[in-house]
Amino acid sequence: MIFFIQVKPKINPVIKALIYSAVGAFIGLPLLNWIGIYKPLHWRYIYSFPFLF
């Protein structure tokens, strides 16, 4: 998020939120699961998308 604020400050905030939530839900959470920090129980990554948005 800080990258978008510093590099592209004039982009629409909704687009920033969509990109952030997609990266967080589909790249960040699987990475944390792979490392062993995050263990989802009966939770799919798509469920996290609206919460991160």
ROPA-238539 format. One record per residue (C-alpha): residue number from 1; residue in three letters; x, y, z. Coordinates in nm, 3 decimals, m for minus. Layout:
num: NUM&residu: ALA&c1: X&c2: Y&c3: Z $
...
This chain:
num: 1&residu: MET&c1: 0.000&c2: 0.000&c3: 0.000 $
num: 2&residu: ILE&c1: 0.283&c2: 0.238&c3: 0.077 $
num: 3&residu: PHE&c1: 0.422&c2: 0.169&c3: m0.270 $
num: 4&residu: PHE&c1: 0.098&c2: 0.291&c3: m0.429 $
num: 5&residu: ILE&c1: 0.084&c2: 0.597&c3: m0.206 $
num: 6&residu: GLN&c1: 0.438&c2: 0.702&c3: m0.293 $
num: 7&residu: VAL&c1: 0.464&c2: 0.600&c3: m0.658 $
num: 8&residu: LYS&c1: 0.107&c2: 0.657&c3: m0.784 $
num: 9&residu: PRO&c1: m0.067&c2: 0.901&c3: m0.546 $
num: 10&residu: LYS&c1: m0.328&c2: 1.011&c3: m0.803 $
num: 11&residu: ILE&c1: m0.474&c2: 0.665&c3: m0.881 $
num: 12&residu: ASN&c1: m0.837&c2: 0.609&c3: m0.788 $
num: 13&residu: PRO&c1: m0.856&c2: 0.474&c3: m0.426 $
num: 14&residu: VAL&c1: m1.099&c2: 0.200&c3: m0.532 $
num: 15&residu: ILE&c1: m0.846&c2: 0.064&c3: m0.781 $
num: 16&residu: LYS&c1: m0.576&c2: 0.076&c3: m0.511 $
num: 17&residu: ALA&c1: m0.805&c2: m0.117&c3: m0.276 $
num: 18&residu: LEU&c1: m0.880&c2: m0.381&c3: m0.542 $
num: 19&residu: ILE&c1: m0.512&c2: m0.435&c3: m0.614 $
num: 20&residu: TYR&c1: m0.422&c2: m0.444&c3: m0.244 $
num: 21&residu: SER&c1: m0.696&c2: m0.690&c3: m0.158 $
num: 22&residu: ALA&c1: m0.610&c2: m0.917&c3: m0.452 $
num: 23&residu: VAL&c1: m0.241&c2: m0.922&c3: m0.364 $
num: 24&residu: GLY&c1: m0.312&c2: m0.973&c3: 0.005 $
num: 25&residu: ALA&c1: m0.571&c2: m1.246&c3: m0.039 $
num: 26&residu: PHE&c1: m0.420&c2: m1.443&c3: m0.327 $
num: 27&residu: ILE&c1: m0.046&c2: m1.392&c3: m0.280 $
num: 28&residu: GLY&c1: 0.009&c2: m1.282&c3: 0.081 $
num: 29&residu: LEU&c1: m0.211&c2: m1.534&c3: 0.261 $
num: 30&residu: PRO&c1: m0.091&c2: m1.837&c3: 0.061 $
num: 31&residu: LEU&c1: 0.266&c2: m1.725&c3: 0.126 $
num: 32&residu: LEU&c1: 0.198&c2: m1.701&c3: 0.500 $
num: 33&residu: ASN&c1: 0.035&c2: m2.044&c3: 0.487 $
num: 34&residu: TRP&c1: 0.337&c2: m2.188&c3: 0.306 $
num: 35&residu: ILE&c1: 0.575&c2: m2.039&c3: 0.566 $
num: 36&residu: GLY&c1: 0.361&c2: m2.180&c3: 0.847 $
num: 37&residu: ILE&c1: 0.244&c2: m1.857&c3: 1.010 $
num: 38&residu: TYR&c1: m0.119&c2: m1.874&c3: 0.895 $
num: 39&residu: LYS&c1: m0.325&c2: m2.192&c3: 0.912 $
num: 40&residu: PRO&c1: m0.675&c2: m2.146&c3: 0.766 $
num: 41&residu: LEU&c1: m0.942&c2: m2.374&c3: 0.911 $
num: 42&residu: HIS&c1: m1.252&c2: m2.397&c3: 0.688 $
num: 43&residu: TRP&c1: m1.155&c2: m2.068&c3: 0.523 $
num: 44&residu: ARG&c1: m1.081&c2: m1.998&c3: 0.159 $
num: 45&residu: TYR&c1: m0.864&c2: m1.716&c3: 0.037 $
num: 46&residu: ILE&c1: m1.151&c2: m1.567&c3: m0.162 $
num: 47&residu: TYR&c1: m1.332&c2: m1.502&c3: 0.166 $
num: 48&residu: SER&c1: m1.052&c2: m1.263&c3: 0.270 $
num: 49&residu: PHE&c1: m1.083&c2: m1.054&c3: m0.045 $
num: 50&residu: PRO&c1: m1.385&c2: m0.841&c3: 0.062 $
num: 51&residu: PHE&c1: m1.245&c2: m0.792&c3: 0.412 $
num: 52&residu: LEU&c1: m0.915&c2: m0.663&c3: 0.275 $
num: 53&residu: PHE&c1: m1.098&c2: m0.444&c3: 0.027 $
